[in-house]
Amino acid sequence: MNQKIILFASGNGSNAENIFRFFEKNNNVDVLTVYTNNSKARVINRFKPLGINVEVFNRKSFISGSLLKNVINQNPDLIILAGFLWKFGSDWIEAFNKKIVNIHPSLLPKYGGIGMYGDNVYKAVKENCESETGITIHYINEFYDEGAIIFQEKVKLDKDDNLEDISYKTQKLEHKYFPKVIKDLLSGSIK
């Protein structure tokens, strides 16, 4: 029986597509659905030609439990947050304990929490003259960016790196490691 993953994304969807491409030729893993809370998200157009169902949802269905019920009915092995910005409620965390995985563009606990995503993280890294940054892949809990860490990887920064350089270096790590960590989680080689 195939393992099943569901993707959540709010924006561009490069990580979501990268994950899909990684598992595309793997006959043992199916990407069931991509969910987005943003009707203008570029992830929608990325997945249209790939034949994967993309569903746009609103805050009411997210909070009321109707979306959760729909996801439970699909019985995913993992839910992957690939640039998804809303916080999941305790009902989600209870239903999918240690099955919802997020990626964050810094070495948590640095530069995590409310409002810390994308360029906001890169600006903070730059303003604090960090010599390195990286990515953190973690389970979610009821607090932003405080769930148990699964994996981290570092990258060196040059003092003249601008926001685009920091973003590029971080995204390279995301694309390289996120699918591999998902594969290892599915195989049980990491927990």
C-alpha positions as CSV (number, residue, x, y, z in Angstrom):
1,M,0.0,0.0,0.0
2,N,1.3,3.4,-1.0
3,Q,2.2,6.0,1.6
4,K,0.4,9.3,1.2
5,I,1.4,12.9,1.8
6,I,-0.6,16.1,1.7
7,L,1.0,19.5,1.0
8,F,0.0,22.9,2.4
9,A,1.4,26.0,0.8
10,S,0.5,29.7,0.9
11,G,2.7,31.2,-1.8
12,N,5.1,30.4,-4.6
13,G,5.1,26.7,-4.1
14,S,8.7,26.0,-5.1
15,N,9.2,23.6,-2.1
16,A,5.9,21.9,-2.7
17,E,6.8,21.3,-6.4
18,N,10.3,20.1,-5.5
19,I,8.8,17.6,-3.1
20,F,6.3,16.4,-5.7
21,R,9.1,16.0,-8.3
22,F,11.2,14.1,-5.8
23,F,8.5,11.5,-5.2
24,E,7.0,11.6,-8.8
25,K,8.8,8.5,-9.9
26,N,8.5,6.8,-6.5
27,N,5.7,4.2,-6.9
28,N,5.4,3.9,-3.1
29,V,4.5,7.5,-2.3
30,D,1.5,9.5,-3.5
31,V,1.0,13.3,-3.2
32,L,-2.8,13.3,-2.7
33,T,-3.7,17.0,-2.5
34,V,-2.2,20.5,-2.3
35,Y,-4.1,22.8,0.0
36,T,-3.7,26.6,-0.1
37,N,-5.3,29.4,1.9
38,N,-4.4,31.9,-0.8
39,S,-6.5,32.0,-4.0
40,K,-3.8,33.9,-5.7
41,A,-0.9,31.7,-4.7
42,R,1.5,30.7,-7.4
43,V,1.4,27.1,-6.1
44,I,-2.0,26.7,-7.9
45,N,-0.5,27.3,-11.3
46,R,2.6,25.2,-10.5
47,F,0.4,22.2,-9.8
48,K,-2.3,22.6,-12.5
49,P,-0.2,20.9,-15.2
50,L,0.9,18.2,-12.8
51,G,-2.5,16.5,-12.4
52,I,-2.5,17.0,-8.6
53,N,-5.7,18.3,-7.0
54,V,-5.3,21.8,-5.5
55,E,-7.9,23.0,-3.1
56,V,-8.2,26.6,-1.9
57,F,-9.8,26.9,1.5
58,N,-10.7,29.8,3.8
59,R,-10.2,30.6,7.5
60,K,-13.7,29.4,8.4
61,S,-13.2,25.8,7.0
62,F,-9.7,25.7,8.6
63,I,-11.0,26.6,12.1
64,S,-14.4,25.0,12.0
65,G,-13.1,21.4,11.6
66,S,-14.5,20.9,8.1
67,L,-11.1,21.0,6.4
68,L,-9.7,18.8,9.1
69,K,-12.4,16.2,8.6
70,N,-11.7,16.2,4.8
71,V,-7.9,15.7,5.5
72,I,-8.6,12.9,8.0
73,N,-10.7,11.1,5.4
74,Q,-7.7,11.0,3.1
75,N,-5.7,9.3,5.8
76,P,-2.3,10.8,5.0
77,D,0.9,9.4,6.5
78,L,2.4,12.9,6.6
79,I,1.1,16.5,6.2
80,I,3.9,18.7,4.8
81,L,3.9,22.5,5.3
82,A,5.9,24.0,2.5
83,G,5.6,27.7,3.0
84,F,2.3,27.6,4.8
85,L,1.8,30.5,7.2
86,W,-1.2,29.8,9.4
87,K,-0.9,28.2,12.8
88,F,-2.7,24.8,13.2
89,G,-5.0,24.4,16.1
90,S,-4.9,21.7,18.8
91,D,-7.5,19.7,17.0
92,W,-5.1,19.2,14.1
93,I,-2.2,18.5,16.3
94,E,-4.2,15.8,18.2
95,A,-5.5,14.2,15.0
96,F,-2.0,14.2,13.4
97,N,0.4,14.0,16.3
98,K,4.0,13.9,14.9
99,K,2.6,13.8,11.4
100,I,2.6,17.5,10.5
101,V,6.1,18.6,9.4
102,N,7.2,22.2,8.7
103,I,10.3,23.8,7.3
104,H,11.6,27.1,8.6
105,P,14.3,29.2,6.9
106,S,16.6,29.7,9.9
107,L,18.3,27.6,12.6
108,L,15.6,27.5,15.2
109,P,15.2,28.7,17.9
110,K,16.8,31.7,16.2
111,Y,14.4,33.9,14.2
112,G,11.3,31.9,14.8
113,G,7.8,32.9,16.0
114,I,5.0,35.1,14.9
115,G,5.8,37.1,11.8
116,M,9.1,35.3,11.2
117,Y,8.9,33.9,7.6
118,G,10.5,34.6,4.3
119,D,12.2,38.0,4.0
120,N,11.5,38.8,7.6
121,V,13.8,36.0,8.6
122,Y,16.5,37.0,6.1
123,K,16.4,40.6,7.2
124,A,16.8,39.6,10.9
125,V,19.7,37.3,9.9
126,K,21.4,40.2,8.0
127,E,20.7,42.8,10.6
128,N,22.3,40.6,13.3
129,C,25.4,40.1,11.1
130,E,25.1,36.3,11.3
131,S,28.0,34.3,9.9
132,E,25.8,31.4,9.1
133,T,22.1,30.5,8.8
134,G,20.3,27.5,7.7
135,I,17.1,25.5,7.8
136,T,15.1,23.7,10.4
137,I,12.6,20.9,9.7
138,H,10.4,20.3,12.7
139,Y,7.1,18.8,13.8
140,I,4.5,21.4,14.6
141,N,2.9,22.0,18.0
142,E,0.5,24.7,19.2
143,F,3.2,27.4,19.1
144,Y,4.9,28.9,16.0
145,D,8.2,27.3,15.3
146,E,8.5,25.5,18.7
147,G,7.8,21.9,17.7
148,A,10.4,19.1,18.1
149,I,13.3,19.6,15.7
150,I,13.8,16.7,13.2
151,F,16.7,18.1,11.2
152,Q,18.9,21.2,10.7
153,E,21.5,22.2,8.2
154,K,23.8,25.2,8.1
155,V,25.2,27.4,5.4
156,K,27.9,30.0,5.7
157,L,27.2,33.6,5.0
158,D,29.5,36.3,3.6
159,K,29.3,39.7,5.3
160,D,28.4,41.3,1.9
161,D,25.5,38.8,1.3
162,N,22.3,40.7,0.6
163,L,18.7,39.4,1.2
164,E,18.6,37.7,-2.2
165,D,21.9,35.9,-1.5
166,I,20.6,34.7,1.9
167,S,17.3,33.6,0.4
168,Y,19.1,31.8,-2.4
169,K,21.4,29.9,0.0
170,T,18.6,29.0,2.3
171,Q,16.3,27.8,-0.5
172,K,19.1,25.6,-1.9
173,L,19.2,23.8,1.4
174,E,15.4,23.5,1.5
175,H,15.3,22.0,-1.9
176,K,18.1,19.6,-1.2
177,Y,17.1,18.3,2.2
178,F,13.3,18.7,2.7
179,P,12.4,15.8,0.3
180,K,15.1,13.6,1.7
181,V,13.9,14.1,5.3
182,I,10.3,13.4,4.3
183,K,11.5,10.2,2.7
184,D,13.4,9.2,5.9
185,L,10.3,10.0,8.0
186,L,8.1,7.9,5.8
187,S,10.6,5.0,5.9
188,G,10.9,5.2,9.7
189,S,14.6,5.8,9.5
190,I,14.1,9.0,11.5
191,K,11.3,9.7,13.9
